[in-house]
Amino acid sequence: MTREFIHQADRELTAAYEEPMSLEQYIDRILERPQLAAHASKYLLEAIESAGTRSVVEEGEEKERYRFFDDPHNDGEHAILGNTEVLNEFVDDLRSIAAKRGKEEKIVWLEGPTATGKSELKRCLINGLREYSKTDAGRRYTIEWNISGARESGGLTYGDQQVSDEDEWYASPVQSHPLSVFPPAVRERLLNQLNERLEDHIPVQVDSRLDPFCREAYDYLEEQYRREGREELFSAVTGSEHLRVKNFVVDVGDGIGVLHSEDEGTPKERLVGSWMRGMLQKLDSRGRKNPQAFSYDGVLSQGNGLLTLVEDAAQHADLLQKLLNVPDERHVKLDKGIGMDIDTQLIIISNPDLEAKLNQHADRQGQDPLKALKRRLDKHEFRYLTNLSLEAELLRRELTNETEVWVADSYDQLEEMIREPLVLTVRDSEHQVIDRELAPHTIEAAALYAVVTRLDTDDLPPGLDLGDKARLFDAGYIHDGDDRLEKDEFDFADDTTDGEHGIPVTYTRDIIADLLYETQDRHHPDLSVEDVLMPRDVLDAMADGLIDAPVFSDTERTEFENRVVQVKNGIFSAQEEDVLAAIMRDKRVDVETVEEYVEHVYAWAENEPIVNDRGEHEEPDPLKMKIFEIKHLGRFDEKHYAGTDPSEAVRSFRTEKIITALNRHAWANRDEQFRAQDVNPKEIPVIRTVLGSHDWDEVRRTFEDFDPRQWDDPPTGTETADVKETTIENMIDMFEYSEASAELTSRHVMGQVSYKWD
């Protein structure tokens, strides 16, 4: 078993690295596979696109999302949840920059409040590029030098270490592109031939010269061979005994530069590196500054060849003006007369405080000293999530080690994930390891409350509350009685402030984390109800904690407190549906019966036959439709039919409530061949009620001796006791309640029902 881990590590390293090759071999390779020579922005774009896309619904609209941002190489550990539109705009900018279509002089700026995914984007980029560079399609190359056998004295070094062996090679400290070794005119002709073979609309562009360290080696070798009278100087200098092309695994320091908020030093030190004074004295530099004595550890040096990230950019505001001309000039200075070409995609990440600094002189208008910098920044704004399912997923990630990205075939599946319970293991005040259960709908309640605080009320349509808006944004529709209301039917503002402010996920996480160590003040003779966190426990704690949380203003506290009631009402309705469904489980119609009815109605409306189980064509059965409509739907009785012929009211019902929903589905899936049986019956509102939505009148009719006021402790042998026993069992089986959380939830629901039972 132990050796297997060693072998697995061996295989991973073997797959990631290649044997170094000669310059000629490299040229042959890129002529066969031109994309391997991609410049920085093109490589970054290819890495993102290589993972493909998937469809998501955000803000109630279907969008295509790049899977790269789900962090697929690392099982979703640093996936960015939501903000798909922002990420798509970022990729569109990369496409323009890579093709040099007008945005190459821009610095990409990603801004947003805390806990909106900016840090995850940084980690996702690092992880994704590292893993992509290990693949055959994503190989990244640079050059290394060895001047052994061609020197009179001294030699190429990092610091004071002398080269003493043929096998000691020194790679470019800034990941110089292999084509940078060619003279400009030759490189241009090579690129023309390369791009003729490239099956892409974005050509490979390499216009960088050798970095100063590599130039030192090149110039030294050229001088030596020139003195010897060699005619084929370039071949001698770049021969395989002196120059090799090697692939490298992209990582921080190797193609990715990251400037952290705590990094210090002069602007030059933070950007490119510093001179090592001791080395300048040791090296025989003949009165000049030798580039071998430079550290090359600045953010641009590390990120040359691919990506440069400045995180928490407000801490480096003094540096931004120094970066002003880097994107279009692609050149920085090490010292007077010593410059270095840069090929990197520059991205800065900040909280909103950077914008405040940039606008501090805005009142000067034309005299604003930061005006030029602001023109260079291409801003993309991250916002808080406004999708319930994404916020629930993010909250679960914050509370657990879960990293799997939620991917569902239908919103029904997402609903199940949102409402799921969660069990966390903690050590209590007596140092005992115990399990705490977050009951079904608890994560949903916390996530919904957070989302509701982030939504704008100015564009809220009449008749809807913020909970409805949240559901519309998540699913793209809501149910209103027999009707399904699509998000497109409402006029939401395009310039809304949705997601700009609100409760961050970190606040919710901390509230729940504190509750996990508090024993709830409730008791049961047989069940550990004190170890269960209910939705109302979390909602109350979130609302109560606002007063002491320094991140909220007084106005926000008041506004957020006022919004908790509608969330409580919405979550109670969900709990009530669970209890009703559990009570009436045996009265539900099976899905097959519903699907058969839908198929017969569709065939009836289209005047088409149906195919029975034997593969035979037959007419739709009017008796089956009648029985379903009377017995299961409860919409009609015998007087609405002449035998089995439907009345006008029944015809209208079938056309308006069933067929309209089917046609809407057909239109939404118009690229596919439509079949009635492909429709999820729950997408037809009136059918949805048959599949699980019941009311208390049905309960009263079904269980004549049932009394919800006896629910907490029903007398033995009563119908209430029997109903409770069955209901608790069904809640456990159908919705993953524990016995304790089913007891608490059903008590809460019955407590409310009792008030209106008579």
N, C-alpha and C positions, 0 to 999 in steps of 0.2 A: 504494500500500500504506500509506504514512504517513498519508494523508488518511483512510483507512478507520478507523484507530485514533481519530482526532479525531472522525469522524462517530459512531463507536460510543459514545464518551464523551458526545457531545451527546445521543444517543438515550437513554442511561441517565439523564442528568440531567433530560431532558424528561419521561421517564416517572415520575420520582420526585417531581416538584414540580408543584403546581397554581398557577394565578393566585389571589392573595388574593381573598376574597369578603366581601360584607357580612354582617352578623349575620343579616339576614332570609334571605339565600341559604343560609346555614349551617343555619338552622332548617328550611327547606324540604328540604335534603338529608338531615338526620338523621331527619326524619319519614318520608322514603322509605326510608332505610337506617339504622334505629335503632342497629345495632351500631357505627356510626362514632362514637357518643357514649360508648362504654364507659368505665367507670372503670378504674383501674389494674389491679387484680387480674383483672377480667373481660377486659380487653384482653390481658393476659399469657396467660390461659387460652385465649383464642381464637387467639392466635398459635401456641401449642403444638398445639392441636387441628387447626388449618388444614392441617397437613402430613399428617394421617392417621396410620394405625398399620400395623404389620406384625407377623407372628408370629415369635417367637424361642423357642429352647429354652435355658433357664438353670437351673442346679441340677437338670437332668433333667426340668423341667416346661415345658410350652408356655405362653407368656405373650404378651400383646399389648403391643407397645412403640410409643411415640409417635415417629414418624419425625423430629420436630423435634430430638430429642436425637442424631440422626445427622448434624446440621449440614448438611442437604441444600442449603441456599442457597449453601454454600461448598464443595461437592463433598466434604463429610465431613472438612474440615481439622481441625475441633475436635470431632469426634464423641465422645460419651461411650460407651465400650465397657462393656457389662454394667451391673450395678446397676439393672436394669430395674424390679425390685420397688420399690426406693427411689425411683426417678423417678416411678413410678406413684403411690406414696403422696404424693409432693410435689404432683403434679397434683391428686390427690383433695383435699389440703389447700387448694390454690388454689380449687378448686370450692366448698368450704365457706366460705372467706374471701370470695370474690366474691359469694356469695349471702347472706352474713352469717348463717351457720347455726352460730355458736358458736365459730369459731376466728379471728375477725377481730382479737381482742386479742393473738394469738400472734405471736411473732417466729420465722420459719422458720430453723432452725439445721441446717446441713449439716456433719457432722463425719466425719472419717476420717483414716487415716494418709497419709503422703506417697505420691504416684503412684497414687491411687485414682480420679481423674477429677474432683476438685472444681474444680481450675483450669480444666479443659476445660468444665465446666458453666458457669462464669462466661463464658468466651469464646463458648460455644455460645449462651447467652442473649443476649449482646451482638450477635453476628452474626445470629442468627435474628430478633431484634426489629428490627434495622436493616433487614434485607432485607424483612421482612414489612411494615414501615411504608412501603416503596416501592411496594407493590401497591395496587390499587384497594380491595381488601377490608380492608387494614390501615392506611388513612390515619389519621394522628394529627394533631390540630389544637390550636392555641393562638391567642392574640389578640395584636395589636399596636396601638399607639396613635400618634397624631399630633395634637398640640394647637396646631399652627400656625394663626394667624388667630383664636384664641380667648384669647390670653394678653395681659396688659398688660406684663409683663416677665418675665425669666427663661424658664423653660419646662421641658419634660420632657427629661431627658438621661440618658445613662450617663456619669457623671463630669462633666467641665467642658465637654463638647462641646455647643454650643447647636444647637437645631433651627433651621435657616435656610431650609428648603424644604419644600413640601408633600409631596415624595416621600420625605422622611426619616422612617422609621417605627421605632418601638422596640417590639420584641416583649417579652412577659412574660419576665423572666429566669428564671422557675421553671416555664415551660410551663403556665401556668394554663389550666384547662378553659374553653372559650368559654361554657358555661352558667353559670359562676361570676359572670358579669357581671349576671345577673338577680337581682332581689330574691327572698328565700327562698320566699315564698308563690307567686309567679309561676313560679319554677323548679319547684316541686313539682307544680303543675298541668301544666306542660309535660312533666315526666318521666312523669306518669301517662298522658298521651296517647301519649307515645313508647313506653312499655312495653306499652300495649295493642296496638301494631303490631309489637312485637318477637316474633319466632318463636323464643323461647328461654325456658328455665325460670329463668334468672338475669336479673333486671331490671337496667337501667342505674341506677346510684345516684351522684348528684353532689350533695354537700352542702357543698362548699368555698366559702368566700368569696374574693373577689379577693385576690391577694397584695398586700403593702404597696406595691410599686412601681406596680402597675396601679391600686391604690386612690388613689394620689397623683394620677394622671392623671384618674381618674373624678371625684374630689372637686373638683379644680381646674375641670374642664369644667362640672360641675354648678353650682358657685358662679358661674361666669361667666354661664351661661345663666339661672340663677335671677335674677341681678341685672338681666339684660335683660328679665325678665318672661316668659320662654318658658313656655308651659303644658305642652307635651309634652317635659318635661325628659329622660326616658329616651331618647326618639327623638333628641333633639338631641345628647346625650352620646355615644350609640352609633351615630350616623350614619356613613355610609361615609367621610366626610372625616376622622373621628377614630378610628374603630374598624374594624379588619378582622380577619377570621378567616383564618389561614394554616395550611397543613399544614407539618409539619417531619419530617425524616428522623430517626428515633430513633438516638441514638448516645451515647457517654459524654459527659456534659455537657448533653445534650439529651434528657431523659427517663430517662437511666440515670446514676445516681451510683455511683461506685466509690471506696471508701476503701481505699487500699493500706496495706500493713504499714508502709511508711516515711513515711507522711504524718504531719506534726506539727502542733502548735498546741493551743490551749485546746479543751475540749470544744465550746464554741459555734462556734469557727472551723471545726473539723472537721465539725460537724453542719450549720450553715447558712451560715456565712461571717463576715465581719468588717466593722466600720465603717472607712471611709476618712477618717481625721482631716482630711487636707488638704481633702477635698471638703466636709466639714461646715462648714468655715470659708468656703469659696467660695460655697456655696449659701445663698440667702436663706431660712433656715429658721425665722426668727422665734422663736428661743429653743427650738426642739424639734429632735429628731433626724430628719432628712429621710431617708426610705427610699431616695431616689435615691443616697444616699452609702453604701449598703451593697453589699458585693461579691457576694453570692448565689452564692458558689462552694463552699459546703459540700456534703457528700455528699447530704443530704436536699434541698437546693435543686436540685442537678443532677438528682436522681432523681425530683423531683416530677412526677406525671403518669404514672409507670410503675414504675420499679424502682430500688431502693437496695440495693447490695451492699457488705458489709463483709468484706473478705478478710483471712485470718490474724487472726481476731477476737481471739485471745489478746493481740495487740499493742495492742489497743484495749479491753481489759477495763474500763478506767475509764469508757469511753464507754457501755458496755452499760446501766448503770443510768440514764443520761440518756435512753436510748431506751425505757425501761420503759413509759412511758405513750403513746408516739407511735402505736402501732398502733390503740389504741381511741380516744384523744382526737383523733388526727389534727391535732395542733396543736403548734407550737414557737414559742419566743420569740426575736425578734431583739434585743429590749431590753425594759426595763420599759414596759409599755403598748403595745408593738408586737409583735404576734404574727402568725403565718403558718399558714394551714391547709395540711395536707399530704395528698396522695393518692398513696401509693406502696406498692409491695409490698416489705417489708423482709426481706432475707435476709442472714444472717451465715454465714461459712464459716470453719472452723477445723480444726486438727489436734487430736488428743486432749488436748494440754496445756491447752486451755481448760477442759475438764471438770475437770481437776485443780485449776485455780484456783477454779472454781465450788464445788468440794467441800471447799475448805480449812477451812471452818467447819462441816462436816456433823456433827461430833461434838457440836455445841451443840444439835442437834435444833431445838426450837422457837425458840431464840435465834439461829439462823443468819441473819446480816444479808443473805445472798444468796438466801434462800428465795423471796422474791417474784420476783426475776429468773428463777430456775430454773423457776418455775411458768409464766412467760411464754414460755419457749423451747420450741419444738416441734421436737424433735430427729429428724433423719433421718441414719442412719449409713451412709456409704459404706464398702465393704470391698474388699479385694483381689479380683481376679477369680478365680473357681473354675471357669471354663469354659476348657478347653484351647484351643478354637478362638479365643476372644476374646483370650486371652493371647498366642497366636501372632500374631494380627492386630495387637495392640498392640505387640508386640516388633518386628515388621516396620516399623511406623510409626516406632518410635524409631530404627531403623537406616537408614531411607530417607526419602524425601519422599512415600511413598505415602499417599493420603488416602481412597481409595475404601473405602466400607464394604462388608464382605463380606456378600452376600446370596445364599443358595443354595436351590435347590429341594429338595434332599435332603441327608442327611448325607454321602452318598458324595462330593458336590461339596465339602463342607466338608473332608472328609478329604484330598482332593487339594490344597486350599489350604494346609492345615496342614503337609503333608509336603514342599511345594515347596522346591526349592533357591533360593538367593539369591546373586547376584553383585554385589559391591561394588567400586568403584574406589578405590584408595588410592595414596598416594605412599610408597614404601618408604624405608629408611634411606639409600639411594644416590640419593634424589630421583627415582627412576624411577616413572612412573605404571603400576600393574599392577592386574590383576583378582584379587580373592580370592573363591573360591567357598565358600559354606556349602552343603555337600552336602545332598541330600535327607534329611529327618528331623532336621536339625541345629536348625532353629528349633523344630520339634516337641519335640525333646529338652529344649531350654532352657526352653520354655514349660511342658512337662509337669513338669519338676523344680520350677519356681517354684510351680505349682499344687499339687503334692503337699506342699510345705512349708506350705501354707496350710490343709490339710484336717485336721479333727479325727479322731483315731483312736478316740475313746470310743464312737462309734456305728457303727464298722466291722463289717459283718456277717461271720460266720464264713465262711472260704473266699475272701474278697476281700482284696486289698491296696489301698493308696491309689491305685495306678495304675488299678485297676478302678473305684474310686469316682470318680476324675477322669473316666474315660470315660463312666460312668453320668451324671454331671452334665452332660457335654457333649452326648452323643447321646440320652440318655434310656433307653439300653439297652446291654447288652453281649452278646457271644456266648459261650456255654459249651458247646463241642462242638456237638451237634445242636440245642441249645436257645437261644432268645433270651430273656434275662432283662431284664425291664422294671424301671425304677427304682421303680415303685410296688410291686413285689414285696418291696422291702427297707424296713425300718423305720428310716429316718434321723431323728435327733432334730430337733425344730423349733427348739430353743434352742441349736443348735450354735454353736461358735466359728469355724466355717469362714470363712475370709477375713479374720479379725480380725488375724492375724499372718502372717508368712511372708516370703519373698524378694520384694522389690519389683522391678518391671520395670526400674527405673533401675539396679539392681545388675547384672542380667543384661545390660542394654545395655552398661554400662561394661566388663564382663568380655569381651564379644565385641569391643567396640571396641579393647581392648588386644590381643586375639589377632590382629586384622586386621593389626597392624604387626609381628607376630612370624612368622618363617619356621619352619614345622614341620620337625622333625628326621626327615625321611624322604626317600627318593630313589628315582628310577626312571630308567632310561636314556633313555626317550623322552617321559615324561609329567611335567608340572609338579605332582607330587603334594604338593610342599612348600607350594603356594599354596592347598591345599584344607583347610578346617576341617571335621572330622568331628564327629558327635554326641558321641563320647567325649572329644574334645578340649575341647569347651565344658563338658561335665558335670564333667570333672576340674578344669578351671580354676574353675568355680563353687564346687565343694566345697573346693578348696584355698584360695580367696580368702576363705572365711568367717572364718578365724582372724584376718585383719587388718582385717576390715570393722568399723568402730566401731558400726554400726547394730544389730548382733546381740549378744544376751547370751550368756554361756557356755553356758547351758542350750539356747538356740536353736541355737547352733553344733553342739553334740553331736547334737541331734535332727535337724537338717537333714542333717548328714553321714551319719547312719544311713539316710536315706531315698534317697540317690542310687543305691544298688545296685538297688532295684526299678525305678527309672526306666531304668537301663542295660539291665536284663533286658527290659523292655518294648520299648525302642527296638531292641534286638538282634533281637527277634522280628519287628518290622516290617521290618528290613533283610533278615532271613532269608526272609520272605515274598516280598520283591522279587526276591531271587536265585532262589528256587524258581520263581516265576512266569515269570521270564525264561528259565530253563533249560527249563521245560516248556511254553513258549508254544505250540508246535505241537500239544500234546496237549490244549489247552483246548477245551471245548465252546463253540460260539458261542451267543450270547444268544438267538437266534431258536429254536434247538433246545430250549433250556431253557424258554422261554416257551411253546412248543408243548406240552411235557410237562406243565407246570403247568395249562395250559388243559384238556388232556384229563383230567387227574386231577380237576379241579374239576367238569367235566361228568359224569365217572363217578360221583363222590360224590353229586352233586345229581340224578343220573338225568335229565340234560338233553342235548340235542343240541349240537353245536358248529357254527359257521358256517365253511365252507371258503373258499378263495381265490376261488371262483366265486360266493360268496354263497349256497351251498346248505347245507341242514341235513343233518348226518350224525351217526352215533353216534360216541362217542369210540373211538379205535383201541386195542384192548388190546395189539396187537403193538408199537406204538410205545412204549407205557408200559413194557412188559416189556423191550424192548431198552435203553431209557434206564436203567432200574433195574439191569440186569445190567452193561451196558457202561460207562456213565458214572458211575453212583453206586457200583457195585461192592458193593452191599449184598446182592445175591441171586444165585442161579444157577438152572439149569434145574429142580432139585428143588423149588423154591419155587413152581412153576407146574404146572398141569395143562393142557398146551397153552399157551393164553394166559390161562387163568383163574388169577387170583392166589390164593395160599394165605392163610390167616388172618394169618400174619406180614406178608405184603405189604399186605394190607388195613389192618392196624393201622398199618403204617408210613405209608401214604398218608393215613389219617385223622388220625393224631396228629402227624405231622411236616410234612405238606403242608397239609392242610385247616385244621388249627388255626391255622397261621400266616396263611393266607388270611382266615380269619374274624376274626382279631385285626386285620388290616388293614381289613377291612370295617367292624368296629366303630369303629376310630379315624377312619374316613372316612364315618361313617354318614349324614352330611348329603348325600352324593353317591350317585348310582346306582353300585353296585359292579359291576366287571367284573374277571374274573381277570387279563386282560391289562394292567390298570392297575397291578398289583403290581410293585414292583421285586423281581426274583428274589433279590437279595442280602438282602432282608428275611426270607427263609426260610432259617434257618441251614443246613439240610442241603443246600440248593441252592447256598448261598454257597460251599461247599467245591468244588462242581463248576466254579464260575466262576473259580477262581484259587487256591484253597488246595490245595497239594500237600505231600507229605512226602518224606523222603529214601529211603524204601523204594521209592517210585515211580521216583525217579531211578535207583536201583540196578537196578531191573527193566528200565528203558528203555535205560540206557546201561551195559551189562554190563562194559565195560572202563574205565569212568570211575574216576579216583582223585583225590579232593580234595587229597591230600597233594602232588600235583604242580602244584597250581593256580598258585602264584606264578610258576613258570617251566616250563610243561609241555613235554615233548619234542615236537619237530616230527613231525607225521604221526600223533600219537596221538589217540584219541577224546577224551581230556581237553582237548587243545589245540583240537579242533574245538568241543567244548562250550563252552569258555571264550570263544572268539571269538564264537560265536553269542549267548552270555549277555550279554557286554558290549554287543553291538549292540542286543539287546532291552532292556537296562536303559536305554540312551540313548533308545531309541524309545518305550518304554512309560512310563517314570517320570522322564524329563528329567534323568537323570544326565549328567554330562560323562564323557568317557573316563577322566579321572583319578579322579573320585569313584567311578565304577563299578568301576575297578580296586581302589581302596582298600576299598570296601564289600564286594566279593566276596571279597577276600583275608581280611578280618576274619571273614566268615561261614564261609568254608572252613577257616580256622584253627581255629574251634570245632568244625566238623563232623568234621575229621580225627581228633579225639581219640576219637570214638565210631564211626568208620566201620567198623571191623572187628567 
